[in-house]
Amino acid sequence: MQPLRVLVVDDDPNTCSFLKAVFTAEAHQCHAFLRAQEAEQYLGENEVDLAMVDVYLGALSGIDVLQRLRVLCPKMYAVIMTAHISVETAARSLSEGAIDYVGKPLSIEQVRSIAARADDYRAQHREQLLSPAPEPAESAIVGRSSKMLEVYKAIGRVAASNVNVLITGASGTGKELVARAIHQHSKRARQVFTPVNCGSFTETLLESELFGYEKGAFTGAGNARKGLVEASDGGTLFLDEITETTLSFQVKLLRVIQEQQVRRIGSNTYIPVDVRILAASNRDPAELLKQGEFREDLYYRLSVVEIHLPTLSERREDIPLLVRHFLEQFNTKNSLSVAIDAGAVEQLEKREWPGNVRELENAVNRLAVFAPTGRITREHVEVEQSRAAPAPDPEGEMASPAPPDRLLEIERQHILRVLKQTHGNKSEAARRLGIERKTLYKKAERLGIDLKSTDYE
């Protein structure tokens, strides 16, 4: 690697000293500045290959400073550093001139990796001149682990484009939140975002919901109706559980994506639409392709970019942040001030979370509701955990679930009521309950509900 010319701008002297020492030890030339004005003055007279700028420089925004630096030296590899990782700063940084986004504190290996990427960038003579994006709404995505940092960077890179994105990950990992973040940071942010849970509809209902229909197209079609694809014109359509659709429906969706036009059921007229498609699946698309359960041509149309979300067990270091985030949300919503002990947070970190972030959120809400003194302790978490999972019997086998307590009985009756309202339609019942179908089956088993019963019909 040829030596790099490096510029560091950070109002923290320790960061400046550390980076300068590492780059110098690696035989690179490094100039570090505590004030943006001095860095701009230096760059007005010198070229650099790599610029590393802190996102906050006192009263100044490091992103704004970086934009000015890129005007002076557009070919440099621009990096934004931050001690407070978020999807907002990642998306804004990457949409307004940064090529990379990293969390602080940095290790020596991370600095070396950045230098290697800057060297590759210099060798390829790439230039990125990205236009500013509108101020986004605050995202509900929380986390600063290395895996979530990669997700933030992916969101930032795809948001400004118009490509279709496939979001994969287990149930409860936050796929819709990622879809909303992509929309919020895109040029379509002021237009409609339409989420559709494909697994909640039969094929016929899904077609009428998405494509719309003309008057008299089928029994009960008393009036013409615009479909959700047409209603989302100019905006973003999010198709959750896309892999739950039938092959015949997938052919029709593929045509809409390819031709950017939709035909209502019962009509011979095609209506042009400008819709960005974001899709999500909690199943492995590659495996479904092998089994012939998902069309290969549709998969490649939807997955121009694929973003995979880690499970909560893969990002355990984010659990304390998530716990406090959910507790803050609960307190704001209910005008309360419930607190949580450090021991309780540690206990939550140790637990397995098969339902991922969604399960953790529900657990925090339950703990907050029943915190007798307005403070959640380790003991409260242990009690809540014992309720959630049946204990093994003396011979090591799992004992039958204990009779439900008052809260579990309330939950049981609520699920039964929804099943009757939906006439036993489990997909629709899960949608109304705000859970995945798999979760409904698990709850039914735990609460002694027979989902095969005809009493609901």
VOTIVEX-392064 format. One record per residue: x, y negated, z negated of N, C-alpha, C in turn. Coordinates in pm, whole numbers, padded with zeros to 5 digits, always signed. Example, Ala and Ser with C-alpha at 12.3 -4.5 7.8 and 13.67 -1.06 7.14 Angstrom:
<atoms>
+01319+00569-00780+01230+00450-00780+01320+00330-00780/+01285+00225-00708+01367+00106-00714+01290-00003-00787/
</atoms>
This chain:
<atoms>
+00084+00120+00000+00000+00000+00000+00087-00125+00000/+00058-00215+00092+00127-00343+00094+00078-00428-00023/+00164-00512-00082+00121-00595-00196+00000-00682-00159/-00090-00694-00252-00208-00778-00234-00186-00915-00296/-00249-01014-00238-00252-01147-00298-00383-01158-00374/-00375-01167-00506-00494-01156-00592-00521-01288-00662/-00651-01321-00668-00697-01439-00742-00795-01393-00849/-00772-01434-00974-00862-01401-01085-00918-01531-01144/-01051-01534-01162-01114-01650-01224-01202-01600-01338/-01162-01631-01461-01236-01586-01579-01204-01680-01695/-01306-01725-01767-01282-01818-01878-01236-01747-02005/-01214-01616-01995-01161-01539-02108-01011-01520-02087/-00926-01580-02168-00780-01568-02150-00732-01424-02156/-00796-01340-02240-00752-01201-02253-00773-01124-02123/-00887-01149-02058-00913-01082-01930-00813-01126-01825/-00787-01256-01820-00690-01308-01724-00552-01246-01746/-00509-01241-01871-00377-01186-01903-00368-01038-01867/-00474-00963-01900-00475-00819-01872-00468-00793-01721/-00552-00860-01644-00555-00835-01501-00425-00878-01434/-00373-00991-01478-00247-01037-01420-00135-00938-01450/-00135-00884-01572-00030-00789-01610-00041-00661-01527/-00164-00610-01508-00181-00486-01433-00145-00505-01286/-00197-00610-01225-00168-00634-01083-00018-00657-01060/+00044-00730-01150+00188-00758-01136+00268-00629-01151/+00228-00544-01247+00296-00417-01267+00283-00326-01145/+00174-00344-01069+00152-00264-00948+00213-00331-00825/+00295-00433-00847+00369-00503-00741+00283-00595-00656/+00168-00636-00708+00084-00731-00637+00112-00874-00689/+00081-00973-00608+00092-01112-00651-00043-01155-00710/-00041-01204-00832-00167-01239-00897-00159-01378-00959/-00260-01460-00930-00274-01592-00992-00407-01594-01065/-00406-01621-01194-00527-01619-01277-00559-01760-01325/-00687-01797-01322-00730-01930-01361-00848-01921-01457/-00846-02006-01558-00955-02013-01655-01068-02103-01606/-01037-02193-01513-01136-02289-01463-01154-02273-01312/-01279-02280-01269-01312-02260-01128-01249-02368-01039/-01245-02490-01090-01192-02601-01010-01046-02576-00971/-00968-02522-01066-00827-02494-01037-00815-02382-00933/-00903-02282-00943-00900-02172-00847-00934-02221-00706/-01035-02310-00698-01073-02366-00568-00960-02447-00509/-00893-02523-00592-00781-02604-00545-00669-02515-00492/-00640-02406-00563-00536-02313-00520-00574-02248-00387/-00700-02207-00376-00744-02136-00256-00753-02231-00135/-00764-02360-00162-00763-02455-00051-00628-02462+00018/-00524-02413-00050-00389-02421+00006-00327-02284+00030/-00394-02176-00018-00335-02042-00007-00441-01939+00034/-00395-01834+00102-00482-01721+00137-00472-01613+00030/-00583-01542+00006-00578-01428-00085-00648-01309-00020/-00613-01189-00067-00676-01067-00017-00788-01019-00109/-00776-01053-00237-00870-01004-00337-00900-01115-00437/-01029-01139-00461-01069-01236-00564-01160-01166-00664/-01129-01181-00794-01210-01122-00900-01261-01237-00987/-01394-01253-00988-01457-01367-01054-01557-01319-01157/-01550-01375-01277-01648-01341-01380-01782-01403-01346/-01892-01330-01378-02025-01378-01340-02066-01503-01417/-02011-01521-01537-02041-01641-01616-01911-01715-01647/-01903-01840-01603-01784-01922-01628-01827-02046-01706/-01859-02024-01834-01911-02134-01915-02047-02175-01862/-02060-02301-01824-02187-02351-01771-02205-02318-01624/-02101-02267-01560-02107-02238-01416-02146-02093-01390/-02209-02071-01276-02237-01935-01231-02120-01886-01148/-02064-01771-01186-01954-01715-01111-01994-01679-00968/-02123-01646-00949-02171-01613-00814-02164-01736-00724/-02205-01851-00780-02196-01976-00703-02051-02012-00673/-01964-01991-00771-01821-02018-00752-01766-01927-00642/-01805-01800-00648-01756-01704-00548-01799-01745-00407/-01922-01795-00395-01968-01842-00264-01876-01951-00209/-01838-02045-00294-01750-02154-00251-01612-02100-00214/-01566-02002-00289-01435-01943-00260-01437-01869-00127/-01548-01805-00097-01558-01731+00030-01559-01825+00150/-01612-01944+00131-01607-02044+00239-01462-02079+00269/-01381-02091+00162-01240-02124+00179-01160-02006+00234/-01202-01884+00198-01129-01764+00242-01228-01651+00269/-01293-01653+00385-01401-01557+00413-01356-01412+00427/-01225-01387+00448-01179-01249+00472-01140-01175+00345/-01147-01238+00232-01102-01174+00108-01204-01072+00058/-01155-00975-00018-01239-00875-00084-01288-00937-00215/-01416-00967-00222-01471-01045-00334-01539-00954-00436/-01501-00969-00562-01553-00885-00671-01611-00974-00780/-01731-00938-00825-01791-01003-00942-01773-00912-01062/-01725-00969-01173-01709-00894-01298-01814-00941-01399/-01864-00848-01480-01960-00887-01583-01955-00791-01701/-01976-00845-01819-01987-00761-01939-02132-00725-01964/-02223-00781-01885-02367-00757-01904-02426-00709-01773/-02412-00581-01746-02456-00523-01621-02609-00527-01612/-02660-00569-01498-02805-00567-01474-02829-00558-01325/-02948-00510-01287-02981-00499-01146-02992-00638-01083/-03033-00739-01163-03047-00875-01108-02911-00930-01064/-02811-00924-01155-02680-00980-01120-02613-00896-01012/-02636-00764-01014-02577-00680-00909-02635-00716-00773/-02769-00724-00767-02833-00754-00640-02797-00893-00589/-02800-00991-00680-02769-01128-00637-02623-01139-00595/-02534-01077-00672-02391-01082-00638-02365-01025-00500/-02423-00906-00475-02396-00837-00349-02468-00900-00231/-02576-00973-00259-02648-01038-00149-02594-01177-00119/-02512-01231-00211-02464-01367-00191-02312-01375-00175/-02252-01266-00129-02111-01277-00091-02016-01179-00156/-02053-01118-00270-01964-01021-00333-01966-00891-00253/-01853-00824-00249-01844-00695-00183-01845-00584-00287/-01807-00617-00409-01804-00519-00517-01854-00585-00646/-01898-00501-00738-01956-00547-00864-01912-00450-00971/-01843-00498-01074-01784-00408-01173-01816-00456-01315/-01821-00360-01406-01847-00391-01546-01719-00410-01625/-01724-00495-01726-01611-00518-01815-01639-00449-01949/-01535-00411-02021-01393-00428-01989-01345-00327-01885/-01246-00366-01807-01192-00281-01703-01074-00200-01755/-01064-00077-01708-00947+00005-01741-00841-00013-01633/-00722+00034-01661-00613+00024-01563-00649+00102-01437/-00711+00221-01455-00749+00302-01339-00854+00232-01254/-00945+00161-01318-01046+00087-01243-00982-00026-01161/-00887-00093-01222-00818-00201-01151-00743-00145-01030/-00678-00031-01048-00607+00032-00936-00705+00071-00825/-00820+00121-00865-00922+00160-00767-00972+00039-00688/-00991-00073-00758-01035-00197-00690-00928-00241-00591/-00804-00233-00633-00694-00272-00543-00691-00185-00419/-00716-00055-00436-00717+00037-00321-00831+00002-00225/-00947-00030-00281-01060-00067-00195-01032-00198-00122/-00969-00291-00191-00933-00419-00128-00832-00398-00016/-00741-00304-00036-00641-00274+00067-00708-00213+00190/-00803-00122+00168-00877-00063+00281-00956-00170+00355/-01018-00259+00279-01098-00367+00338-01008-00457+00424/-00894-00490+00373-00799-00573+00447-00755-00503+00576/-00733-00372+00567-00686-00297+00684-00792-00291+00794/-00915-00287+00755-01024-00276+00852-01069-00411+00908/-01017-00520+00852-01050-00655+00898-01201-00679+00901/-01268-00641+00792-01412-00660+00789-01446-00798+00734/-01560-00852+00781-01612-00979+00732-01758-00961+00700/-01800-01002+00583-01941-00996+00547-01987-01136+00510/-02082-01188+00586-02138-01320+00559-02286-01301+00534/-02322-01281+00411-02460-01249+00376-02538-01373+00335/-02663-01380+00378-02747-01495+00346-02806-01483+00208/-02835-01595+00142-02890-01590+00008-03029-01530+00005/-03061-01466-00106-03194-01409-00125-03273-01494-00223/-03406-01487-00220-03485-01564-00315-03463-01515-00457/-03486-01602-00554-03470-01562-00694-03565-01448-00725/-03514-01333-00770-03600-01219-00795-03668-01225-00931/-03778-01149-00941-03840-01133-01073-03752-01041-01156/-03765-01048-01287-03683-00965-01374-03719-00819-01358/-03618-00737-01344-03641-00594-01326-03658-00526-01461/-03731-00413-01459-03751-00336-01582-03646-00226-01595/-03552-00219-01502-03449-00116-01509-03347-00155-01615/-03315-00060-01702-03222-00087-01812-03111+00016-01809/-02988-00026-01831-02876+00066-01839-02749+00001-01788/-02636+00041-01846-02507-00012-01800-02403+00099-01792/-02451+00223-01783-02359+00335-01764-02302+00330-01622/-02196+00408-01600-02132+00408-01468-02227+00457-01360/-02312+00554-01394-02407+00607-01296-02513+00503-01260/-02559+00426-01359-02657+00323-01330-02594+00206-01255/-02467+00180-01281-02398+00076-01207-02398+00108-01058/-02378+00236-01025-02382+00276-00884-02521+00257-00825/-02625+00282-00906-02762+00260-00860-02785+00111-00833/-02740+00025-00925-02755-00120-00907-02687-00166-00779/-02567-00115-00757-02491-00155-00637-02565-00109-00511/-02622+00011-00516-02696+00062-00401-02818-00025-00373/-02890-00064-00480-03006-00152-00464-02964-00283-00400/-02855-00340-00452-02807-00468-00399-02769-00460-00253/-02713-00347-00211-02667-00335-00073-02783-00312+00025/-02887-00239-00018-02994-00207+00077-03107-00309+00075/-03118-00386-00034-03234-00474-00049-03247-00575+00064/-03137-00638+00101-03143-00744+00202-03168-00691+00342/-03149-00561+00363-03172-00503+00495-03319-00463+00507/-03351-00401+00619-03490-00357+00641-03498-00206+00656/-03393-00134+00612-03389+00010+00633-03483+00081+00535/-03530+00198+00579-03610+00282+00491-03518+00349+00389/-03569+00370+00267-03488+00426+00159-03564+00542+00095/-03494+00652+00072-03549+00765-00002-03487+00767-00140/-03571+00764-00243-03523+00762-00382-03552+00898-00442/-03449+00967-00488-03466+01100-00545-03427+01100-00692/-03477+01199-00763-03446+01210-00906-03558+01281-00977/-03529+01332-01094-03628+01406-01172-03742+01315-01216/-03853+01376-01254-03967+01299-01302-03928+01217-01424/-03975+01092-01426-03949+01007-01542-03818+00932-01538/-03745+00937-01427-03615+00868-01420-03628+00723-01374/-03746+00684-01325-03767+00544-01288-03760+00515-01140/-03810+00607-01058-03800+00590-00912-03883+00471-00864/-04002+00453-00920-04083+00339-00878-04018+00207-00919/-03951+00205-01033-03882+00082-01076-03773+00044-00976/-03703+00145-00924-03600+00118-00824-03664+00065-00696/-03776+00125-00656-03846+00078-00536-03890-00068-00553/-03944-00100-00669-03987-00238-00695-03867-00333-00694/-03755-00288-00749-03636-00374-00751-03586-00401-00609/-03588-00299-00524-03548-00319-00384-03640-00422-00319/-03770-00409-00342-03866-00504-00285-03844-00646-00339/-03824-00656-00470-03808-00787-00534-03685-00862-00483/-03583-00788-00443-03460-00851-00398-03448-00854-00246/-03557-00824-00176-03556-00823-00031-03618-00951+00024/-03611-00966+00155-03674-01081+00220-03825-01071+00219/-03877-00955+00179-04022-00934+00171-04077-00959+00031/-03994-01013-00057-04031-01025-00198-04161-01100-00222/-04191-01195-00135-04314-01274-00153-04437-01204-00094/-04415-01091-00027-04525-01016+00032-04567-00902-00061/-04666-00825-00018-04725-00724-00104-04633-00602-00120/-04635-00545-00240-04570-00416-00268-04682-00317-00301/-04695-00212-00221-04806-00118-00237-04755+00020-00275/-04774+00063-00401-04734+00199-00439-04847+00298-00415/-04813+00415-00360-04911+00521-00334-04853+00651-00384/-04926+00721-00472-04882+00852-00518-04942+00957-00426/-04861+01006-00333-04911+01100-00232-04961+01230-00293/-04907+01268-00407-04948+01393-00469-05085+01388-00534/-05144+01267-00541-05274+01252-00607-05391+01269-00510/-05362+01288-00382-05468+01294-00282-05460+01423-00201/-05576+01468-00155-05577+01573-00054-05531+01511+00077/-05502+01596+00176-05453+01544+00304-05553+01447+00367/-05683+01485+00365-05786+01402+00427-05798+01267+00358/-05799+01269+00226-05810+01144+00151-05687+01056+00170/-05570+01119+00175-05447+01042+00193-05446+00973+00329/-05492+01043+00432-05500+00982+00565-05592+00861+00565/-05710+00874+00505-05804+00762+00505-05752+00647+00420/-05681+00678+00311-05625+00573+00226-05515+00496+00299/-05429+00567+00367-05314+00502+00431-05349+00441+00567/-05426+00514+00647-05450+00470+00784-05582+00394+00802/-05673+00406+00705-05801+00339+00718-05896+00414+00811/-06017+00364+00829-06114+00433+00916-06216+00333+00969/-06282+00373+01078-06387+00294+01138-06523+00337+01083/-06620+00251+01096-06755+00283+01052-06806+00406+01126/-06859+00502+01050-06913+00624+01109-06809+00728+01145/-06682+00707+01106-06575+00801+01141-06599+00938+01077/-06664+00939+00962-06698+01064+00894-06813+01035+00799/-06870+01137+00744-06983+01122+00654-06943+01036+00534/-07018+00932+00510-06988+00842+00399-06913+00718+00439/-06865+00713+00566-06793+00594+00613-06894+00491+00662/-06958+00424+00567-07063+00328+00602-07009+00200+00663/-06885+00166+00629-06823+00045+00682-06678+00074+00720/-06626-00004+00813-06485+00009+00849-06399-00034+00731/-06283+00030+00718-06195-00001+00606-06050-00006+00653/-05981-00109+00614-05838-00124+00644-05758-00030+00554/-05663+00044+00611-05579+00134+00533-05466+00060+00463/-05397+00128+00373-05292+00065+00296-05170+00029+00381/-05146+00104+00488-05034+00068+00577-05063-00068+00640/-05184-00083+00692-05224-00208+00755-05229-00322+00652/-05278-00291+00531-05288-00394+00427-05151-00438+00376/-05049-00356+00399-04913-00388+00353-04830-00457+00460/-04894-00498+00569-04822-00562+00679-04737-00679+00629/-04609-00677+00662-04517-00781+00617-04450-00748+00485/-04502-00648+00414-04450-00614+00282-04385-00477+00278/-04396-00412+00161-04330-00284+00137-04432-00181+00093/-04426-00061+00152-04512+00050+00113-04426+00155+00046/-04461+00188-00080-04384+00287-00156-04463+00417-00162/-04411+00521-00102-04477+00652-00098-04410+00745-00198/-04470+00755-00316-04417+00841-00422-04462+00985-00396/-04381+01081-00441-04409+01224-00422-04434+01256-00275/-04353+01200-00188-04370+01220-00044-04357+01366-00005/-04280+01443-00081-04259+01584-00047-04379+01672-00084/-04481+01613-00145-04603+01688-00177-04703+01685-00061/-04672+01616+00047-04764+01604+00160-04754+01727+00250/-04858+01748+00332-04861+01862+00424-04780+01831+00549/-04742+01935+00621-04665+01917+00743-04745+01842+00849/-04875+01868+00855-04957+01801+00956-04968+01651+00925/-04977+01615+00796-04979+01473+00761-04844+01408+00794/-04736+01481+00771-04603+01427+00796-04584+01388+00942/-04647+01465+01033-04639+01431+01177-04702+01295+01201/-04818+01270+01141-04890+01143+01160-04813+01027+01098/-04753+01048+00982-04675+00943+00918-04551+00911+01001/-04489+01014+01056-04370+00994+01139-04402+00904+01257/-04519+00924+01317-04558+00843+01433-04574+00696+01393/-04630+00672+01275-04647+00536+01227-04511+00469+01208/-04416+00543+01150-04283+00488+01124-04209+00461+01254/-04217+00556+01348-04144+00542+01473-04198+00428+01559/-04330+00420+01568-04393+00326+01660-04433+00194+01595/-04423+00189+01461-04463+00068+01388-04603+00022+01427/-04693+00118+01435-04833+00087+01460-04918+00198+01400/-05041+00163+01366-05129+00257+01297-05263+00263+01369/-05324+00380+01369-05456+00396+01430-05552+00445+01323/-05656+00367+01298-05756+00406+01199-05828+00533+01243/-05873+00611+01145-05950+00731+01175-06079+00690+01247/-06106+00755+01360-06225+00724+01437-06206+00613+01538/-06082+00564+01554-06056+00455+01647-05958+00501+01755/-05966+00437+01873-05871+00463+01981-05771+00350+01995/-05779+00251+01907-05694+00132+01916-05579+00140+01817/-05460+00109+01863-05343+00106+01776-05319-00038+01728/-05291-00053+01599-05269-00184+01538-05122-00196+01501/-05051-00295+01556-04908-00311+01520-04893-00353+01374/-04794-00297+01306-04767-00331+01166-04617-00348+01145/-04582-00433+01050-04442-00454+01011-04432-00419+00863/-04400-00294+00835-04398-00243+00698-04266-00173+00671/-04206-00206+00559-04087-00132+00517-04133-00014+00431/-04080+00104+00461-04119+00225+00390-04011+00264+00289/-04051+00273+00162-03967+00331+00058-04038+00457+00011/-03967+00567-00001-04029+00693-00043-03951+00751-00159/-04017+00841-00233-03953+00902-00349-03994+01047-00362/-03906+01125-00422-03935+01266-00446-03861+01314-00570/-03928+01396-00650-03860+01458-00765-03812+01599-00731/-03824+01636-00603-03777+01766-00556-03657+01744-00464/-03582+01851-00444-03462+01842-00360-03501+01851-00213/-03492+01740-00138-03534+01742+00003-03457+01844+00086/-03327+01860+00058-03245+01954+00135-03299+02096+00122/-03341+02133+00001-03396+02266-00021-03529+02283+00050/-03610+02177+00049-03740+02182+00116-03724+02194+00267/-03621+02130+00322-03593+02142+00465-03559+02287+00501/-03479+02351+00416-03442+02491+00440-03565+02582+00439/-03657+02551+00348-03777+02634+00332-03886+02598+00433/-03863+02496+00514-03961+02456+00614-04081+02385+00556/-04067+02328+00433-04178+02260+00368-04178+02110+00394/-04073+02062+00460-04067+01918+00490-04001+01901+00626/-04059+01813+00707-04009+01795+00843-03874+01725+00844/-03782+01782+00920-03647+01727+00927-03647+01588+00990/-03729+01569+01096-03729+01439+01163-03783+01329+01073/-03884+01361+00991-03937+01262+00897-03835+01233+00788/-03767+01337+00742-03665+01318+00637-03559+01217+00682/-03511+01232+00804-03405+01142+00851-03459+01002+00879/-03587+00991+00910-03647+00858+00926-03661+00786+00792/-03693+00863+00689-03714+00804+00556-03583+00779+00481/-03485+00863+00506-03362+00858+00425-03246+00794+00500/-03272+00679+00564-03162+00604+00624-03058+00578+00515/-03108+00546+00395-03025+00538+00275-03094+00620+00167/-03017+00698+00094-03074+00777-00016-03011+00732-00148/-03096+00703-00245-03050+00663-00379-03094+00771-00476/-02999+00830-00546-03032+00936-00643-03023+00881-00785/-03126+00905-00864-03128+00856-01002-03082+00966-01098/-02993+00933-01190-02947+01033-01286-03054+01062-01390/-03048+01182-01447-03136+01215-01559-03087+01141-01683/-03169+01136-01785-03129+01066-01908-03013+01137-01975/-03004+01269-01961-02892+01342-02021-02760+01308-01952/-02767+01259-01829-02646+01221-01756-02603+01077-01786/-02686+01005-01862-02653+00866-01896-02690+00838-02042/-02646+00928-02129-02682+00917-02271-02637+00786-02334/-02528+00729-02282-02479+00604-02339-02578+00489-02321/-02678+00509-02232-02780+00406-02211-02897+00417-02309/-02903+00527-02385-03019+00549-02473-03035+00436-02575/-02929+00390-02645-02949+00279-02740-03007+00154-02673/-02959+00121-02553-03013+00006-02480-03160+00026-02448/-03194+00146-02402-03333+00175-02366-03424+00170-02487/-03378+00227-02598-03458+00227-02721-03492+00085-02763/-03392+00000-02767-03416-00139-02809-03500-00216-02707/-03484-00182-02582-03566-00245-02478-03713-00208-02495/-03740-00079-02514-03879-00035-02530-03939-00089-02660/-03857-00095-02766-03908-00147-02892-03940-00296-02880/-03856-00368-02808-03883-00511-02786-04012-00530-02705/-04031-00445-02604-04155-00451-02526-04276-00424-02614/-04265-00322-02700-04375-00286-02790-04407-00402-02884/-04304-00462-02942-04325-00572-03036-04390-00692-02968/-04345-00723-02846-04402-00836-02773-04548-00811-02739/-04576-00691-02692-04712-00658-02650-04809-00656-02767/-04762-00616-02884-04850-00600-03000-04830-00706-03108/-04749-00809-03077-04721-00917-03172-04673-00863-03307/-04578-00769-03301-04522-00708-03421-04371-00731-03426/-04309-00685-03532-04163-00699-03545-04105-00571-03603/-04138-00457-03542-04085-00328-03586-03936-00322-03554/-03856-00276-03650-03712-00263-03631-03675-00115-03633/-03551-00084-03596-03506+00055-03595-03366+00064-03654/-03345+00162-03739-03214+00183-03802-03115+00244-03703/-02987+00219-03727-02883+00276-03641-02887+00429-03645/-02918+00484-03764-02926+00630-03777-03037+00688-03691/-03147+00615-03680-03258+00662-03596-03218+00662-03449/-03144+00560-03408-03098+00553-03269-03003+00669-03240/-02913+00697-03334-02820+00808-03317-02895+00940-03303/-03000+00957-03381-03079+01079-03373-03147+01092-03237/-03195+00981-03185-03258+00982-03052-03155+01013-02943/-03032+00968-02963-02926+00997-02866-02897+01146-02857/-02912+01218-02967-02877+01360-02972-02984+01448-02908/-03105+01397-02899-03217+01478-02850-03208+01505-02702/-03269+01616-02662-03285+01643-02520-03412+01573-02472/-03407+01519-02351-03520+01444-02297-03558+01500-02160/-03627+01614-02156-03664+01672-02026-03753+01579-01944/-03829+01491-02014-03914+01395-01944-03843+01265-01913/-03711+01261-01944-03625+01147-01909-03671+01015-01972/-03656+00905-01900-03680+00772-01958-03826+00757-02000/-03918+00813-01922-04060+00801-01955-04090+00867-02090/-04030+00983-02114-04052+01052-02241-03993+00972-02357/-03875+00914-02336-03813+00833-02440-03900+00712-02473/-03954+00649-02371-04041+00533-02394-04163+00572-02477/-04226+00684-02443-04343+00729-02519-04307+00760-02664/-04189+00820-02685-04145+00853-02820-04123+00727-02902/-04058+00626-02843-04034+00500-02914-04167+00434-02951/-04262+00435-02859-04393+00375-02887-04464+00447-03001/-04457+00581-03002-04520+00658-03110-04454+00625-03245/-04321+00620-03244-04249+00590-03367-04285+00451-03418/-04298+00356-03327-04330+00219-03367-04471+00209-03424/-04563+00284-03365-04702+00281-03413-04711+00330-03557/-04635+00435-03588-04648+00497-03719-04535+00462-03815/-04459+00356-03785-04356+00313-03880-04425+00247-04000/-04430+00314-04115-04511+00265-04227-04463+00132-04286/-04333+00107-04279-04281-00017-04339-04232-00115-04232/-04266-00088-04107-04218-00175-04000-04074-00148-03963/-04020-00033-04006-03882+00003-03973-03876+00152-03943/-03818+00187-03829-03806+00327-03789-03675+00382-03844/-03683+00490-03921-03564+00550-03983-03531+00684-03916/-03415+00738-03954-03374+00869-03904-03478+00976-03940/-03534+00965-04062-03633+01063-04107-03758+01059-04019/-03798+00938-03978-03915+00927-03890-03891+00998-03757/-03769+00983-03705-03735+01048-03578-03737+01199-03594/-03684+01249-03705-03681+01394-03729-03822+01450-03740/-03911+01377-03808-04050+01422-03821-04117+01422-03684/-04096+01316-03607-04156+01306-03474-04106+01417-03384/-03979+01452-03397-03920+01557-03316-03979+01694-03352/-04002+01717-03480-04059+01845-03523-04201+01862-03472/-04273+01752-03456-04408+01760-03400-04403+01791-03250/-04300+01739-03183-04294+01751-03037-04261+01891-02991/-04184+01969-03073-04141+02101-03028-04175+02205-03132/-04231+02322-03093-04261+02430-03186-04133+02492-03240/-04133+02528-03366-04013+02586-03429-04006+02735-03402/-03885+02792-03399-03872+02936-03378-03919+03013-03501/-03973+03135-03478-04014+03216-03591-03891+03283-03651/-03905+03350-03766-03788+03409-03833-03710+03506-03746/-03776+03568-03646-03706+03665-03562-03642+03599-03440/-03649+03468-03433-03583+03399-03324-03673+03368-03207/-03798+03419-03207-03890+03391-03099-03962+03260-03126/-04004+03195-03020-04079+03071-03036-04216+03102-03093/-04249+03036-03202-04379+03058-03265-04488+02991-03183/-04610+03036-03200-04722+02973-03132-04737+02831-03183/-04781+02739-03097-04795+02601-03140-04885+02589-03261/-04842+02505-03353-04921+02484-03474-05051+02414-03438/-05155+02430-03520-05280+02360-03492-05254+02211-03477/-05314+02148-03379-05284+02008-03353-05327+01919-03469/-05244+01817-03497-05284+01720-03598-05382+01623-03534/-05419+01522-03609-05525+01432-03563-05489+01367-03431/-05363+01322-03416-05322+01254-03294-05323+01348-03174/-05275+01472-03196-05274+01568-03086-05415+01604-03043/-05506+01610-03138-05645+01640-03105-05707+01526-03025/-05672+01402-03061-05720+01287-02984-05668+01296-02841/-05539+01331-02826-05480+01343-02693-05548+01455-02614/-05577+01567-02683-05643+01681-02618-05780+01642-02566/-05858+01574-02648-05992+01534-02608-05988+01434-02493/-05887+01347-02495-05874+01248-02388-05845+01317-02254/-05756+01415-02255-05724+01488-02132-05846+01565-02082/-05918+01629-02173-06040+01701-02134-06142+01607-02072/-06155+01489-02128-06251+01391-02077-06213+01349-01935/-06084+01326-01912-06039+01285-01778-06056+01398-01678/-06031+01522-01720-06050+01637-01631-06197+01649-01588/-06288+01623-01680-06430+01627-01644-06465+01514-01549/-06408+01397-01573-06436+01283-01485-06386+01308-01343/-06276+01383-01331-06218+01409-01198-06263+01545-01144/-06359+01609-01213-06414+01739-01169-06304+01844-01152/-06207+01840-01242-06101+01940-01242-05989+01914-01145/-05990+01798-01078-05881+01764-00985-05758+01725-01066/-05662+01816-01072-05548+01797-01161-05456+01682-01114/-05442+01666-00985-05359+01556-00934-05419+01421-00970/-05551+01409-00952-05617+01284-00984-05618+01260-01135/-05635+01367-01212-05633+01354-01358-05496+01305-01405/-05390+01362-01348-05255+01320-01385-05234+01174-01349/-05285+01133-01233-05269+00993-01191-05339+00900-01288/-05462+00935-01328-05536+00850-01422-05471+00847-01559/-05407+00957-01596-05338+00962-01725-05202+00894-01720/-05155+00863-01598-05026+00796-01584-04908+00888-01605/-04925+01018-01572-04817+01115-01590-04801+01197-01463/-04692+01271-01453-04671+01362-01341-04758+01486-01361/-04786+01556-01249-04866+01679-01261-04796+01785-01346/-04663+01791-01332-04590+01888-01414-04608+01859-01562/-04610+01730-01597-04629+01691-01736-04768+01730-01784/-04867+01715-01695-05005+01755-01731-05009+01904-01766/-04942+01986-01685-04942+02131-01713-04875+02161-01847/-04766+02088-01875-04696+02111-02002-04783+02070-02121/-04848+01955-02107-04935+01909-02215-05052+02006-02235/-05108+02055-02123-05221+02147-02132-05180+02275-02206/-05060+02324-02174-05012+02445-02242-04992+02420-02391/-04935+02303-02423-04909+02271-02563-05037+02247-02642/-05138+02190-02575-05262+02155-02643-05372+02260-02630/-05340+02371-02564-05438+02479-02552-05551+02447-02455/-05522+02377-02346-05622+02341-02246-05608+02436-02127/-05719+02499-02087-05719+02590-01974-05748+02511-01846/-05645+02485-01768-05662+02406-01646-05735+02484-01537/-05746+02618-01551-05814+02697-01449-05966+02707-01477/-06007+02652-01586-06148+02660-01624-06236+02589-01521/-06357+02641-01500-06453+02577-01408-06548+02484-01484/-06526+02467-01613-06615+02381-01691-06605+02235-01650/-06492+02198-01587-06471+02058-01551-06540+02021-01418/-06576+02123-01339-06628+02097-01205-06775+02055-01205/
</atoms>
